[in-house]
Amino acid sequence: MKYHRVPLGPIQTNCYLLVNDDKECLIVDPGGEGKKLNQLIHKQQYKPQAVVLTHAHFDHIGGVDEVASHFSIPIYVHKKEKSWLKDPAVNGSTFFGLGEVTVQSDVKLFAGEGSTTIGSFSFELYETPGHSPGSVSLYFKEAELVISGDALFEGSVGRTDLHDGNHEQLLKSIHTKLLVLPEETLVLSGHGGETTIGQEMDHNPFLNGF
């Protein structure tokens, strides 16, 4: 499996395209510029299977409707944040003054963590709340990568001053769900560049004591 990192939207949130040998793909966090993303997918001749959201903040959902409707594919989000998709005051778009961002399409819900299969893609879904209550991370064991959303970044962790954020909960999520992964695991974050679990264990200043 390979991946593309495609920064999209007003604050260049990382959207990820996970692609298998049959050119099927999962679309993770299309944060904006849906037309641009659709064009890229067509150019590469990929066959989208679904949109998966690590959480429902505005900068991760801005392109969802345009992409999902264009390819007629389902959308997945954690059940705790279903209502956020239609509420600009909660998903942060009102707070940042960037216009109201919502998702009007029907969605499928992750009810909890565990082994998950969407189309031909299988992964471990981990609940990693703290940045938001329904934040999830996607771990692909064979590919040795985890998509951490806005939980863990290169040299940093997610902010917790937005709606229902909780710093202690975030650190617990990182400690119990992410830092226990093999140190060589590639971390694909919602913003910024790639890192590894080992790199963050050794050098992330926000994780001292872990």
C-alpha positions in Angstrom: 0.0 0.0 0.0 1.2 3.5 -0.8 -0.1 6.9 0.3 -0.3 10.5 -0.9 -0.3 13.4 1.4 -2.4 16.3 0.0 -2.6 19.5 2.0 -6.0 21.1 1.4 -8.2 23.9 2.6 -7.7 27.2 4.4 -5.0 25.9 6.8 -3.6 23.2 4.6 -4.8 20.2 6.5 -3.3 17.0 5.4 -5.7 14.8 3.4 -4.3 11.2 2.8 -5.1 8.9 0.0 -4.3 5.3 0.9 -3.9 3.3 -2.3 -3.6 -0.5 -2.8 -2.2 -2.5 -5.7 -5.6 -2.4 -7.5 -5.7 1.4 -7.4 -8.5 1.4 -4.8 -8.2 4.1 -2.3 -9.4 5.4 1.0 -9.8 9.2 1.4 -8.9 10.4 4.9 -9.8 13.9 6.0 -10.6 15.9 2.8 -10.4 19.3 4.5 -11.3 21.5 1.5 -10.8 22.0 -2.2 -12.9 19.0 -3.1 -12.7 19.7 -6.9 -8.9 19.8 -6.8 -8.9 16.5 -4.9 -11.4 14.9 -7.3 -9.2 15.9 -10.3 -6.1 14.4 -8.7 -8.0 11.1 -8.0 -9.2 11.0 -11.6 -5.7 11.8 -13.0 -4.2 8.9 -11.0 -7.1 6.6 -12.1 -7.8 5.7 -8.5 -11.1 4.0 -7.4 -12.3 5.6 -4.1 -13.9 3.3 -1.6 -14.9 5.7 1.2 -14.2 8.9 3.0 -12.9 8.4 6.6 -12.7 11.2 9.1 -10.3 11.2 12.0 -12.5 13.8 13.6 -15.1 16.5 12.6 -13.3 19.8 13.0 -14.0 22.2 10.1 -10.5 21.9 8.6 -10.9 18.2 8.2 -14.4 18.1 6.6 -14.6 21.0 4.2 -14.3 18.9 1.1 -16.3 15.9 2.2 -19.6 16.6 0.5 -18.0 17.4 -2.9 -15.8 14.4 -2.8 -18.3 11.8 -1.5 -21.1 12.9 -3.8 -18.8 13.0 -6.8 -17.7 9.4 -6.3 -20.9 8.1 -4.6 -19.0 6.7 -1.7 -19.8 6.5 2.0 -18.5 8.7 4.8 -17.3 7.4 8.2 -17.0 9.3 11.4 -17.0 8.5 15.1 -20.5 8.5 16.6 -19.5 11.1 19.2 -19.0 13.7 16.4 -21.9 13.0 14.1 -23.7 16.1 15.2 -20.6 18.2 14.8 -20.8 17.8 11.0 -23.8 20.0 10.8 -22.9 22.5 13.6 -20.5 25.2 12.7 -20.4 26.5 16.3 -19.1 23.1 17.5 -16.8 22.1 14.6 -14.9 25.3 14.9 -15.7 27.0 11.6 -17.7 29.8 13.3 -14.9 30.4 15.9 -12.2 30.9 13.2 -14.4 33.2 11.1 -13.8 31.2 7.9 -17.5 30.8 7.0 -19.8 28.0 8.1 -18.5 24.6 7.2 -20.9 21.6 7.4 -21.4 18.2 6.0 -24.9 17.5 4.7 -24.4 14.0 3.3 -25.5 10.9 5.2 -22.7 9.3 7.3 -21.8 5.9 8.7 -20.7 5.7 12.3 -17.8 4.1 14.1 -19.3 2.9 17.3 -16.0 2.0 19.0 -12.5 0.8 18.3 -11.2 -2.5 17.0 -10.5 -4.3 13.7 -12.3 -2.5 10.9 -12.7 -3.2 7.2 -13.9 -0.7 4.6 -14.0 -2.1 1.1 -10.7 -3.9 0.6 -8.9 -2.0 3.4 -8.5 -3.4 6.9 -7.0 -1.5 9.8 -7.2 -1.1 13.6 -9.4 1.8 14.6 -8.2 3.4 17.9 -10.2 5.9 19.8 -7.7 8.7 20.6 -9.8 11.4 22.2 -8.5 14.6 23.8 -8.2 17.0 20.8 -11.9 16.2 20.4 -14.1 13.5 22.0 -14.5 11.5 18.8 -11.0 11.6 17.5 -9.7 8.3 16.1 -6.4 7.0 14.7 -6.1 4.4 11.9 -3.3 1.8 12.2 -2.3 -0.2 9.2 0.0 -2.9 10.7 1.3 -4.4 7.4 2.1 -0.9 6.0 3.6 0.1 9.3 1.8 3.4 9.5 -0.8 5.2 11.6 -2.9 8.1 10.7 -3.1 10.1 13.9 -5.4 13.0 12.9 -4.7 15.9 15.2 -3.6 13.8 18.2 0.1 13.5 17.6 2.4 15.6 15.4 6.1 15.8 14.6 7.4 17.5 17.8 4.0 18.4 19.1 0.5 17.3 20.1 -3.0 18.4 19.3 -4.5 21.6 20.8 -7.2 21.1 23.5 -8.7 24.6 23.8 -11.5 23.9 21.3 -14.9 22.5 22.1 -14.7 19.5 24.5 -11.0 19.3 24.3 -9.1 17.7 27.2 -5.3 17.8 27.6 -5.0 15.0 30.1 -7.2 12.8 28.0 -5.1 13.6 24.9 -1.9 12.6 26.6 -3.4 9.4 27.9 -4.6 8.6 24.4 -1.2 9.1 22.9 0.5 7.1 25.7 -1.9 4.1 25.7 -2.8 3.9 22.0 0.0 5.4 19.9 3.3 5.1 21.8 2.7 1.4 22.3 3.0 0.8 18.5 6.3 -0.4 17.1 8.9 2.5 17.1 9.4 2.2 13.4 5.7 3.0 12.7 5.3 6.0 10.4 3.0 8.7 11.9 0.9 10.6 9.3 -0.5 13.6 11.1 -3.3 16.1 10.3 -0.8 18.9 9.9 2.9 19.1 9.1 5.3 16.3 8.0 5.7 12.7 8.7 7.4 11.3 11.8 7.8 8.0 13.6 6.6 6.7 16.9 10.3 6.2 18.0 11.2 9.8 17.0 8.3 11.2 19.1 9.1 9.0 22.1 12.7 10.3 22.1 12.2 13.9 21.1 8.7 15.2 21.5 8.9 17.9 24.3 5.2 17.5 25.1 5.7 13.8 26.0 8.4 14.1 28.6 7.9 11.4 31.2 6.4 8.9 28.8 
